[in-house]
């Protein structure tokens, strides 16, 4: 029991000491802030006392001001305008005068817009002659355009291909490779080049 009482007494003393220290710190801080505030107020009062007094100058009224004398000016000479000579109207042709009046016409000068329009119009490309390669069985518009890009435009050109030329052409057809042999283009082109419709339909069906 004695040890517990002594421990409680020691704890209370420590807490009281801490509270006293905190109170002293608060009082000291408040005093410090008060001193600063008084110093600032003193500086403001000193600056107000040192400021020079503003004196207003006496105002003068419009009656007290004497206008300066106007400068002497010489009279300005006004020039009298000279009347313009009257235009003389051309006399009408005399009666009985059969001399024709020749009017000189200015040379024709085309407008710049017309010249620009003529220059901007491109010449029409020459018409190209070629056969409708889509009449060949197995040849559609895309494949016909590919053949035209490769220089093949007529049935006679396909019909005249040798085995080596046909193989080289087929290798350039990309995804259409193999169509030439499978659909027998050379035989079809031979009939169409000779305009043998009956022979073509007998071998490959109706056009």
C-alpha atoms as an extended CHARMM CRD file, in Angstrom:
* protein
*
       207  EXT
         1         1  UNK       CA              0.0000000000        0.0000000000        0.0000000000  PROA      1               0.0000000000
         2         2  UNK       CA              2.7880000000        2.4150000000        0.8970000000  PROA      2               0.0000000000
         3         3  UNK       CA              4.5270000000        1.8960000000       -2.4540000000  PROA      3               0.0000000000
         4         4  UNK       CA              1.3040000000        2.5100000000       -4.3920000000  PROA      4               0.0000000000
         5         5  UNK       CA              0.6070000000        5.7460000000       -2.5230000000  PROA      5               0.0000000000
         6         6  UNK       CA              4.1280000000        7.0000000000       -3.1340000000  PROA      6               0.0000000000
         7         7  UNK       CA              3.8250000000        6.1770000000       -6.8610000000  PROA      7               0.0000000000
         8         8  UNK       CA              0.5650000000        8.1280000000       -7.1360000000  PROA      8               0.0000000000
         9         9  UNK       CA              2.0660000000       11.0950000000       -5.3150000000  PROA      9               0.0000000000
        10        10  UNK       CA              5.0840000000       11.1410000000       -7.6490000000  PROA      10              0.0000000000
        11        11  UNK       CA              2.7890000000       11.0010000000      -10.7210000000  PROA      11              0.0000000000
        12        12  UNK       CA              0.6810000000       13.8680000000       -9.4740000000  PROA      12              0.0000000000
        13        13  UNK       CA              3.7680000000       15.9760000000       -8.8190000000  PROA      13              0.0000000000
        14        14  UNK       CA              5.0380000000       15.3300000000      -12.3520000000  PROA      14              0.0000000000
        15        15  UNK       CA              1.7180000000       16.2930000000      -13.9010000000  PROA      15              0.0000000000
        16        16  UNK       CA              1.5520000000       19.4770000000      -11.8130000000  PROA      16              0.0000000000
        17        17  UNK       CA              5.0900000000       20.3700000000      -12.8960000000  PROA      17              0.0000000000
        18        18  UNK       CA              4.2340000000       19.8310000000      -16.5720000000  PROA      18              0.0000000000
        19        19  UNK       CA              1.1370000000       22.0010000000      -16.2210000000  PROA      19              0.0000000000
        20        20  UNK       CA              3.1660000000       24.8030000000      -14.5870000000  PROA      20              0.0000000000
        21        21  UNK       CA              5.7680000000       24.6590000000      -17.3840000000  PROA      21              0.0000000000
        22        22  UNK       CA              3.0540000000       24.8320000000      -20.0800000000  PROA      22              0.0000000000
        23        23  UNK       CA              1.4120000000       27.8030000000      -18.3300000000  PROA      23              0.0000000000
        24        24  UNK       CA              4.7410000000       29.6420000000      -18.1960000000  PROA      24              0.0000000000
        25        25  UNK       CA              5.3230000000       28.9870000000      -21.9100000000  PROA      25              0.0000000000
        26        26  UNK       CA              1.8530000000       30.3030000000      -22.8100000000  PROA      26              0.0000000000
        27        27  UNK       CA              2.3040000000       33.4430000000      -20.6840000000  PROA      27              0.0000000000
        28        28  UNK       CA              5.7410000000       34.1240000000      -22.1860000000  PROA      28              0.0000000000
        29        29  UNK       CA              4.4260000000       33.6770000000      -25.7480000000  PROA      29              0.0000000000
        30        30  UNK       CA              1.5030000000       36.0250000000      -25.0700000000  PROA      30              0.0000000000
        31        31  UNK       CA              3.8460000000       38.6700000000      -23.6790000000  PROA      31              0.0000000000
        32        32  UNK       CA              6.0890000000       38.3360000000      -26.7350000000  PROA      32              0.0000000000
        33        33  UNK       CA              3.1060000000       38.8340000000      -29.1220000000  PROA      33              0.0000000000
        34        34  UNK       CA              1.9920000000       41.8590000000      -27.0930000000  PROA      34              0.0000000000
        35        35  UNK       CA              5.4260000000       43.4730000000      -27.3780000000  PROA      35              0.0000000000
        36        36  UNK       CA              5.4510000000       42.9180000000      -31.1410000000  PROA      36              0.0000000000
        37        37  UNK       CA              1.9920000000       44.4660000000      -31.5300000000  PROA      37              0.0000000000
        38        38  UNK       CA              3.0390000000       47.5450000000      -29.5540000000  PROA      38              0.0000000000
        39        39  UNK       CA              6.1860000000       47.9050000000      -31.6820000000  PROA      39              0.0000000000
        40        40  UNK       CA              4.1440000000       47.7890000000      -34.8960000000  PROA      40              0.0000000000
        41        41  UNK       CA              1.6940000000       50.3910000000      -33.5710000000  PROA      41              0.0000000000
        42        42  UNK       CA              4.6030000000       52.6650000000      -32.5900000000  PROA      42              0.0000000000
        43        43  UNK       CA              6.0920000000       52.4090000000      -36.0980000000  PROA      43              0.0000000000
        44        44  UNK       CA              2.7360000000       53.3180000000      -37.6770000000  PROA      44              0.0000000000
        45        45  UNK       CA              2.3830000000       56.4040000000      -35.4300000000  PROA      45              0.0000000000
        46        46  UNK       CA              5.9750000000       57.5020000000      -36.1750000000  PROA      46              0.0000000000
        47        47  UNK       CA              5.4200000000       57.2390000000      -39.9230000000  PROA      47              0.0000000000
        48        48  UNK       CA              2.2110000000       59.2740000000      -39.6830000000  PROA      48              0.0000000000
        49        49  UNK       CA              4.0710000000       62.0220000000      -37.7560000000  PROA      49              0.0000000000
        50        50  UNK       CA              6.9450000000       62.1180000000      -40.2590000000  PROA      50              0.0000000000
        51        51  UNK       CA              4.6500000000       62.5120000000      -43.3070000000  PROA      51              0.0000000000
        52        52  UNK       CA              4.7630000000       66.1300000000      -44.7270000000  PROA      52              0.0000000000
        53        53  UNK       CA              1.5690000000       68.1230000000      -44.5120000000  PROA      53              0.0000000000
        54        54  UNK       CA             -0.1110000000       68.7130000000      -47.8570000000  PROA      54              0.0000000000
        55        55  UNK       CA             -0.9160000000       72.3360000000      -48.4610000000  PROA      55              0.0000000000
        56        56  UNK       CA             -3.3390000000       73.2760000000      -51.1610000000  PROA      56              0.0000000000
        57        57  UNK       CA             -2.3730000000       76.1170000000      -53.4540000000  PROA      57              0.0000000000
        58        58  UNK       CA             -4.7750000000       79.0120000000      -53.6960000000  PROA      58              0.0000000000
        59        59  UNK       CA             -7.2000000000       78.5370000000      -56.5340000000  PROA      59              0.0000000000
        60        60  UNK       CA             -7.5290000000       81.2570000000      -59.0790000000  PROA      60              0.0000000000
        61        61  UNK       CA            -10.8340000000       82.0930000000      -60.6180000000  PROA      61              0.0000000000
        62        62  UNK       CA            -11.5070000000       82.7580000000      -64.2430000000  PROA      62              0.0000000000
        63        63  UNK       CA            -12.0470000000       86.4700000000      -63.4610000000  PROA      63              0.0000000000
        64        64  UNK       CA             -8.4950000000       86.8830000000      -62.1140000000  PROA      64              0.0000000000
        65        65  UNK       CA             -6.8900000000       85.4950000000      -65.2880000000  PROA      65              0.0000000000
        66        66  UNK       CA             -6.1380000000       88.1230000000      -67.9350000000  PROA      66              0.0000000000
        67        67  UNK       CA             -6.2530000000       86.6050000000      -71.4210000000  PROA      67              0.0000000000
        68        68  UNK       CA             -3.1220000000       87.2090000000      -73.4930000000  PROA      68              0.0000000000
        69        69  UNK       CA             -3.4340000000       89.7000000000      -76.3050000000  PROA      69              0.0000000000
        70        70  UNK       CA             -4.2720000000       88.1090000000      -79.6480000000  PROA      70              0.0000000000
        71        71  UNK       CA             -1.3840000000       88.1630000000      -82.1640000000  PROA      71              0.0000000000
        72        72  UNK       CA             -1.6770000000       90.5700000000      -84.9910000000  PROA      72              0.0000000000
        73        73  UNK       CA             -2.4090000000       88.7620000000      -88.2580000000  PROA      73              0.0000000000
        74        74  UNK       CA             -2.0260000000       90.1070000000      -91.7390000000  PROA      74              0.0000000000
        75        75  UNK       CA             -5.0660000000       89.9630000000      -94.0430000000  PROA      75              0.0000000000
        76        76  UNK       CA             -5.0780000000       86.8790000000      -96.2670000000  PROA      76              0.0000000000
        77        77  UNK       CA             -5.2280000000       87.6240000000      -99.9510000000  PROA      77              0.0000000000
        78        78  UNK       CA             -7.9820000000       85.6060000000     -101.6290000000  PROA      78              0.0000000000
        79        79  UNK       CA             -7.1030000000       84.5970000000     -105.1810000000  PROA      79              0.0000000000
        80        80  UNK       CA             -9.8560000000       85.1550000000     -107.6850000000  PROA      80              0.0000000000
        81        81  UNK       CA            -10.4420000000       81.8940000000     -109.6660000000  PROA      81              0.0000000000
        82        82  UNK       CA             -9.8960000000       82.1590000000     -113.3780000000  PROA      82              0.0000000000
        83        83  UNK       CA            -12.9830000000       80.9590000000     -115.2920000000  PROA      83              0.0000000000
        84        84  UNK       CA            -12.3240000000       77.7900000000     -117.3170000000  PROA      84              0.0000000000
        85        85  UNK       CA            -12.6560000000       78.0910000000     -121.0800000000  PROA      85              0.0000000000
        86        86  UNK       CA            -15.9040000000       76.6940000000     -122.4300000000  PROA      86              0.0000000000
        87        87  UNK       CA            -15.6220000000       73.4640000000     -124.3960000000  PROA      87              0.0000000000
        88        88  UNK       CA            -16.3740000000       73.9030000000     -128.0250000000  PROA      88              0.0000000000
        89        89  UNK       CA            -18.8990000000       71.3260000000     -129.2770000000  PROA      89              0.0000000000
        90        90  UNK       CA            -18.0620000000       69.7170000000     -132.6060000000  PROA      90              0.0000000000
        91        91  UNK       CA            -20.0200000000       71.1470000000     -135.4650000000  PROA      91              0.0000000000
        92        92  UNK       CA            -22.5620000000       68.8240000000     -137.1180000000  PROA      92              0.0000000000
        93        93  UNK       CA            -21.7460000000       67.5350000000     -140.5920000000  PROA      93              0.0000000000
        94        94  UNK       CA            -22.8140000000       69.8470000000     -143.3800000000  PROA      94              0.0000000000
        95        95  UNK       CA            -25.7440000000       68.8570000000     -145.5580000000  PROA      95              0.0000000000
        96        96  UNK       CA            -24.5950000000       67.2310000000     -148.7520000000  PROA      96              0.0000000000
        97        97  UNK       CA            -21.2810000000       66.0530000000     -147.2750000000  PROA      97              0.0000000000
        98        98  UNK       CA            -21.0740000000       62.3610000000     -148.2690000000  PROA      98              0.0000000000
        99        99  UNK       CA            -17.6580000000       61.7450000000     -146.6800000000  PROA      99              0.0000000000
       100       100  UNK       CA            -18.0970000000       58.6380000000     -144.5040000000  PROA      100             0.0000000000
       101       101  UNK       CA            -16.9000000000       58.7800000000     -140.9440000000  PROA      101             0.0000000000
       102       102  UNK       CA            -14.3370000000       56.0140000000     -140.4100000000  PROA      102             0.0000000000
       103       103  UNK       CA            -14.2650000000       54.6580000000     -136.8690000000  PROA      103             0.0000000000
       104       104  UNK       CA            -10.9940000000       53.1080000000     -135.7790000000  PROA      104             0.0000000000
       105       105  UNK       CA            -11.5960000000       49.9020000000     -133.8600000000  PROA      105             0.0000000000
       106       106  UNK       CA             -9.1780000000       48.8000000000     -131.1510000000  PROA      106             0.0000000000
       107       107  UNK       CA             -7.4710000000       45.4340000000     -131.6960000000  PROA      107             0.0000000000
       108       108  UNK       CA             -9.2180000000       42.5000000000     -130.0030000000  PROA      108             0.0000000000
       109       109  UNK       CA             -7.6890000000       41.7170000000     -126.6470000000  PROA      109             0.0000000000
       110       110  UNK       CA             -9.0870000000       38.5610000000     -125.0670000000  PROA      110             0.0000000000
       111       111  UNK       CA             -9.8880000000       38.8360000000     -121.3860000000  PROA      111             0.0000000000
       112       112  UNK       CA             -7.3590000000       37.2200000000     -119.0200000000  PROA      112             0.0000000000
       113       113  UNK       CA            -10.1060000000       34.9710000000     -117.6090000000  PROA      113             0.0000000000
       114       114  UNK       CA            -10.7950000000       33.5550000000     -121.0880000000  PROA      114             0.0000000000
       115       115  UNK       CA             -7.1110000000       32.8760000000     -121.7040000000  PROA      115             0.0000000000
       116       116  UNK       CA             -6.7490000000       31.2270000000     -118.2780000000  PROA      116             0.0000000000
       117       117  UNK       CA             -9.7920000000       29.0350000000     -118.9550000000  PROA      117             0.0000000000
       118       118  UNK       CA             -8.3370000000       27.9280000000     -122.3010000000  PROA      118             0.0000000000
       119       119  UNK       CA             -4.9870000000       27.0880000000     -120.6970000000  PROA      119             0.0000000000
       120       120  UNK       CA             -6.6410000000       25.2670000000     -117.7780000000  PROA      120             0.0000000000
       121       121  UNK       CA             -8.6230000000       22.9510000000     -120.0790000000  PROA      121             0.0000000000
       122       122  UNK       CA             -6.4910000000       19.8210000000     -120.5270000000  PROA      122             0.0000000000
       123       123  UNK       CA             -6.3790000000       18.2620000000     -123.9740000000  PROA      123             0.0000000000
       124       124  UNK       CA             -8.5040000000       15.1860000000     -124.3900000000  PROA      124             0.0000000000
       125       125  UNK       CA             -6.4640000000       11.9660000000     -124.2960000000  PROA      125             0.0000000000
       126       126  UNK       CA             -6.3630000000       10.0170000000     -127.5270000000  PROA      126             0.0000000000
       127       127  UNK       CA             -8.9130000000        7.2420000000     -127.7480000000  PROA      127             0.0000000000
       128       128  UNK       CA             -7.4160000000        3.8290000000     -127.0270000000  PROA      128             0.0000000000
       129       129  UNK       CA             -8.4800000000        0.8140000000     -129.0200000000  PROA      129             0.0000000000
       130       130  UNK       CA             -8.8260000000       -2.4950000000     -127.2670000000  PROA      130             0.0000000000
       131       131  UNK       CA            -11.0960000000       -5.4790000000     -126.8620000000  PROA      131             0.0000000000
       132       132  UNK       CA            -13.4930000000       -6.1800000000     -124.0250000000  PROA      132             0.0000000000
       133       133  UNK       CA            -11.4220000000       -8.7720000000     -122.1780000000  PROA      133             0.0000000000
       134       134  UNK       CA            -14.2840000000       -9.4960000000     -119.7830000000  PROA      134             0.0000000000
       135       135  UNK       CA            -15.9000000000      -11.5530000000     -122.5680000000  PROA      135             0.0000000000
       136       136  UNK       CA            -13.2870000000      -14.2220000000     -121.8200000000  PROA      136             0.0000000000
       137       137  UNK       CA            -14.6020000000      -16.8690000000     -119.4410000000  PROA      137             0.0000000000
       138       138  UNK       CA            -13.0250000000      -16.3530000000     -115.9980000000  PROA      138             0.0000000000
       139       139  UNK       CA            -11.9890000000      -12.7160000000     -116.6030000000  PROA      139             0.0000000000
       140       140  UNK       CA            -13.7580000000      -10.0370000000     -114.5440000000  PROA      140             0.0000000000
       141       141  UNK       CA            -13.2960000000       -6.2620000000     -114.4580000000  PROA      141             0.0000000000
       142       142  UNK       CA            -10.4020000000       -6.3780000000     -111.9580000000  PROA      142             0.0000000000
       143       143  UNK       CA             -8.5230000000       -9.0370000000     -113.8960000000  PROA      143             0.0000000000
       144       144  UNK       CA             -9.1560000000       -7.1970000000     -117.1850000000  PROA      144             0.0000000000
       145       145  UNK       CA             -7.7330000000       -4.0120000000     -115.6380000000  PROA      145             0.0000000000
       146       146  UNK       CA             -4.6830000000       -5.9800000000     -114.4570000000  PROA      146             0.0000000000
       147       147  UNK       CA             -4.1160000000       -7.3480000000     -117.9590000000  PROA      147             0.0000000000
       148       148  UNK       CA             -4.3860000000       -3.8160000000     -119.3870000000  PROA      148             0.0000000000
       149       149  UNK       CA             -1.7800000000       -2.6330000000     -116.8730000000  PROA      149             0.0000000000
       150       150  UNK       CA              0.5170000000       -5.3860000000     -118.1320000000  PROA      150             0.0000000000
       151       151  UNK       CA              0.0250000000       -4.2400000000     -121.7480000000  PROA      151             0.0000000000
       152       152  UNK       CA             -2.5300000000       -6.8670000000     -122.8550000000  PROA      152             0.0000000000
       153       153  UNK       CA             -5.5370000000       -5.1170000000     -124.4370000000  PROA      153             0.0000000000
       154       154  UNK       CA             -6.6960000000       -7.3390000000     -127.3350000000  PROA      154             0.0000000000
       155       155  UNK       CA             -7.7430000000      -10.9340000000     -127.9240000000  PROA      155             0.0000000000
       156       156  UNK       CA             -5.1030000000      -11.2640000000     -130.6320000000  PROA      156             0.0000000000
       157       157  UNK       CA             -2.3130000000      -10.5020000000     -128.1350000000  PROA      157             0.0000000000
       158       158  UNK       CA             -3.4870000000      -13.3000000000     -125.8400000000  PROA      158             0.0000000000
       159       159  UNK       CA             -3.9880000000      -15.7340000000     -128.7140000000  PROA      159             0.0000000000
       160       160  UNK       CA             -0.4390000000      -15.0830000000     -129.9760000000  PROA      160             0.0000000000
       161       161  UNK       CA              1.2490000000      -15.8640000000     -126.6350000000  PROA      161             0.0000000000
       162       162  UNK       CA              3.8220000000      -18.6290000000     -126.6670000000  PROA      162             0.0000000000
       163       163  UNK       CA              4.0430000000      -21.1260000000     -123.8340000000  PROA      163             0.0000000000
       164       164  UNK       CA              6.9590000000      -19.2070000000     -122.2700000000  PROA      164             0.0000000000
       165       165  UNK       CA              5.1980000000      -15.8260000000     -122.6350000000  PROA      165             0.0000000000
       166       166  UNK       CA              1.9730000000      -17.2310000000     -121.1940000000  PROA      166             0.0000000000
       167       167  UNK       CA              3.8730000000      -18.5920000000     -118.1780000000  PROA      167             0.0000000000
       168       168  UNK       CA              5.6130000000      -15.2230000000     -117.6030000000  PROA      168             0.0000000000
       169       169  UNK       CA              2.3080000000      -13.3520000000     -117.8770000000  PROA      169             0.0000000000
       170       170  UNK       CA              0.5590000000      -15.7450000000     -115.5030000000  PROA      170             0.0000000000
       171       171  UNK       CA              3.3000000000      -15.1780000000     -112.9020000000  PROA      171             0.0000000000
       172       172  UNK       CA              2.4230000000      -11.4680000000     -112.8410000000  PROA      172             0.0000000000
       173       173  UNK       CA             -1.2880000000      -11.9160000000     -112.1360000000  PROA      173             0.0000000000
       174       174  UNK       CA             -0.8850000000      -12.1470000000     -108.3520000000  PROA      174             0.0000000000
       175       175  UNK       CA             -3.9520000000      -13.7210000000     -106.7430000000  PROA      175             0.0000000000
       176       176  UNK       CA             -5.3240000000      -14.5370000000     -110.2320000000  PROA      176             0.0000000000
       177       177  UNK       CA             -2.3690000000      -16.7440000000     -111.0570000000  PROA      177             0.0000000000
       178       178  UNK       CA             -3.4140000000      -20.0410000000     -112.6700000000  PROA      178             0.0000000000
       179       179  UNK       CA             -6.5740000000      -18.6700000000     -114.2940000000  PROA      179             0.0000000000
       180       180  UNK       CA             -4.9630000000      -18.5570000000     -117.7570000000  PROA      180             0.0000000000
       181       181  UNK       CA             -4.3450000000      -22.3050000000     -117.8990000000  PROA      181             0.0000000000
       182       182  UNK       CA             -7.4780000000      -23.3150000000     -116.0160000000  PROA      182             0.0000000000
       183       183  UNK       CA             -9.8570000000      -21.2760000000     -118.1970000000  PROA      183             0.0000000000
       184       184  UNK       CA             -7.8900000000      -21.7610000000     -121.4700000000  PROA      184             0.0000000000
       185       185  UNK       CA             -7.6050000000      -18.0760000000     -122.3050000000  PROA      185             0.0000000000
       186       186  UNK       CA             -5.4240000000      -18.6070000000     -125.3600000000  PROA      186             0.0000000000
       187       187  UNK       CA             -8.0530000000      -20.8440000000     -126.9960000000  PROA      187             0.0000000000
       188       188  UNK       CA            -10.8810000000      -18.4840000000     -126.0860000000  PROA      188             0.0000000000
       189       189  UNK       CA             -8.9450000000      -15.4880000000     -127.4080000000  PROA      189             0.0000000000
       190       190  UNK       CA             -8.2790000000      -17.3180000000     -130.6890000000  PROA      190             0.0000000000
       191       191  UNK       CA            -12.0200000000      -17.6760000000     -131.3590000000  PROA      191             0.0000000000
       192       192  UNK       CA            -12.8190000000      -14.1090000000     -130.3130000000  PROA      192             0.0000000000
       193       193  UNK       CA             -9.9080000000      -12.6180000000     -132.2870000000  PROA      193             0.0000000000
       194       194  UNK       CA            -11.2710000000      -14.2980000000     -135.4400000000  PROA      194             0.0000000000
       195       195  UNK       CA            -14.8590000000      -13.2790000000     -134.5300000000  PROA      195             0.0000000000
       196       196  UNK       CA            -15.7950000000      -16.9750000000     -134.5210000000  PROA      196             0.0000000000
       197       197  UNK       CA            -18.7200000000      -16.8230000000     -132.1380000000  PROA      197             0.0000000000
       198       198  UNK       CA            -20.1300000000      -20.1730000000     -133.1630000000  PROA      198             0.0000000000
       199       199  UNK       CA            -16.8230000000      -21.9500000000     -132.5380000000  PROA      199             0.0000000000
       200       200  UNK       CA            -16.4200000000      -20.1810000000     -129.1790000000  PROA      200             0.0000000000
       201       201  UNK       CA            -19.8990000000      -21.1560000000     -127.9830000000  PROA      201             0.0000000000
       202       202  UNK       CA            -19.4280000000      -24.7100000000     -129.1280000000  PROA      202             0.0000000000
       203       203  UNK       CA            -16.2380000000      -25.0310000000     -127.0700000000  PROA      203             0.0000000000
       204       204  UNK       CA            -16.9000000000      -22.7660000000     -124.0640000000  PROA      204             0.0000000000
       205       205  UNK       CA            -20.6120000000      -22.0840000000     -123.9280000000  PROA      205             0.0000000000
       206       206  UNK       CA            -22.7660000000      -19.1170000000     -124.7720000000  PROA      206             0.0000000000
       207       207  UNK       CA            -21.2190000000      -15.6490000000     -124.6710000000  PROA      207             0.0000000000
